[in-house]
């Protein structure tokens, strides 16, 4: 029996027609995973797993208890519990677990859409599709695939930076007060919600920039199809969470996007440069460890320069380091008042589905950030225009009446 990955490549490259019966060497379960990814976890079994030579390392690696044993003795992945952190994939030396794919379902939706279709690209995108692929060329490449346009999620990272700065100003008033960032990393938030839920009062209920971007597009175009692309597998799980589902219809990894370009014979580096610049440095550097902290610190300084208690940040990247940082918070062994957690070493640029290695990805992110025309969202006229068009009369309205920027954590109680 051939693997899930082999079937994905064969269908994507039109070597297998979906109009014909599935060849016997492929499993129908795998085809259903490809055509209906929303019904499955972000990770799937590449091959049937009946006996394990490594004492079920995949199950032991999952801190969210998303892998359990069925009545037949086979392991199953619970889509309601799996965050897509990829720990099980790394742990399985038999390579029987692999990443799920949204590419076929997403491109079918693009072809059949009645309304506009927007690609939302994560801040870590620069350099991922060859060094000379500018944001403008990438935008043109997506239009060649059938997308109406491309939106840089960094613009919404700007908006969320402003919201987090305002939340810090409102809630961190004395020594000992602190805030856990709620933007960006779904693994970090899942850890707090499911394992360290006693810390939830310190988490402002902001959505991630991805969700904010999807919601913004659908506020402007209710019939739009939204597709997110990034280096993170966990974003597939985040997009399906009940309180925020519907903002982003499909999530692709950068590797899936590259697969689609190759299958369609599209070369972004050869495309016309349709340049549009909307994000500040603050939003662009979200893609690497320390970026959120730096963005919030600089924005808070501009917002309240006379504030006595400044942002004193601590960061951790990778699940073990995040757990160690949380332990220091619980034991009061840190003087920091703003904590940023990233599930992947290096931050988003170290995501499991990035094309570049994390050091090179970090370099591109820093260069792109330094080239921005604006340093913070407070300097960014596009942010101010967006807030005005969204009905915000004052910046402070971002924490007083920003329904589309918040999420409902009540189910955690």
ABEGO torsion letter per residue (X at the ends): XBBAAAAAAAAAAGABBAABBBBAABBAAAAAAAABAAABBABBBABBBABBAAGGAAAAABAAGABBBBAAGBBBBBAAABAGAGAAAAABAAGABBBBBAAAAAAAAAAABABBBBBBBBAAABGAAEAABBAAAAAAAAAAAGBABBBBAAAAAAAAAAAAAAAAAAABABBGBBBBBABGBAAAAAAAAAAAAAAAAABBABBBAAAAAAAAAAAABAABBBBBBBABAAAAAAAABAAABGABABBBBAAAAAAAAAAAGBBAAABBBBBBBABBAAAAAAABBGAAAAAAAAAAAAABAABABBBBBBBBBEAAAAAAAAAAAAAGABABABBBBBABBGEAAABAABABBAAAAAAAAAAAAAABABABAAABAAAAAAAAAAGBABAAAAAABBAAABBBAAAAX
